[in-house]
Amino acid sequence: MTNVLGLDLETAEKLLTAEGKPVRLIEVRSKKGGKGDDRRVIKTTETETESIVYWSAFKTEVDT
């Protein structure tokens, strides 16, 4: 499996889909939550039948 750790979710999904396995996306959130729109891969695992991508949204823009 291609290393997609830290990549944006859309790019990571395209790269892994191109490898021929289905990709399952799982969102990870903190209990407090937070508003963010920069979706990044934080963990990946692979089974015989699919690639599993864990992602979270990060706030990367500073409020002014």
C-alpha positions in Angstrom: 0.0 0.0 0.0 1.2 3.5 -0.9 2.1 5.6 2.1 -0.5 8.4 2.2 -0.1 9.5 5.8 -0.6 13.3 6.1 -2.0 13.7 2.5 -5.3 15.4 1.9 -8.2 13.0 1.9 -9.1 13.4 -1.8 -5.5 12.7 -3.1 -5.0 9.8 -0.7 -8.3 8.1 -1.9 -7.4 8.5 -5.5 -3.9 7.0 -5.0 -5.2 4.0 -3.1 -8.1 3.4 -5.4 -5.7 3.3 -8.3 -4.0 0.3 -6.6 -7.2 -1.7 -7.2 -8.6 -2.3 -3.8 -11.7 -0.6 -2.4 -11.0 2.2 0.1 -13.0 2.6 3.3 -12.9 6.0 4.9 -13.3 6.4 8.7 -13.5 9.9 10.2 -11.8 10.4 13.6 -12.9 13.3 15.9 -12.0 14.5 19.3 -14.6 14.6 22.0 -14.5 18.4 22.0 -14.7 18.5 18.3 -13.5 21.4 16.3 -14.2 23.3 13.1 -11.7 22.5 10.4 -11.9 22.0 6.7 -8.4 20.6 5.9 -9.1 16.8 5.8 -5.9 14.8 6.3 -5.0 11.1 6.6 -3.9 10.2 10.1 -3.7 6.4 9.9 -4.0 3.6 7.4 -4.4 -0.1 7.6 -4.8 -2.8 4.9 -6.7 -6.1 4.8 -6.7 -8.6 2.1 -9.9 -7.0 0.6 -9.6 -3.3 1.3 -7.5 -0.3 2.3 -8.8 1.5 5.4 -8.1 5.2 5.8 -8.6 7.1 9.0 -8.9 10.8 8.6 -9.5 14.0 10.6 -10.3 17.6 9.8 -7.8 20.2 10.9 -8.1 23.9 11.2 -5.2 25.3 9.3 -6.4 28.9 8.7 -5.7 31.4 11.5 -8.7 33.5 12.5 -8.0 37.2 12.3 
